[in-house]
């Protein structure tokens, strides 16, 4: 999978969610609630790839915050090999 705008391609391994993938590959991704889905600081945008359905926690946060369909919580999203995601907090820090 590929993380933008840091242009880092990584293997997903046995990670259960996208936040774990990022952290295990030294990719900075904000997360203040410990992956519980309550803070929304690990919000990412899926640019390409199949997405798992939202968890109940993520559905609640997405509705509260008005997320678009490709705006997801990394701590709740299952990683997929060909997925391309954008970390919005790093839009101006890439490369």
Order of alpha helices (4+ residues) and beta strands (2+ residues): beta-beta-alpha-beta-alpha-beta-beta
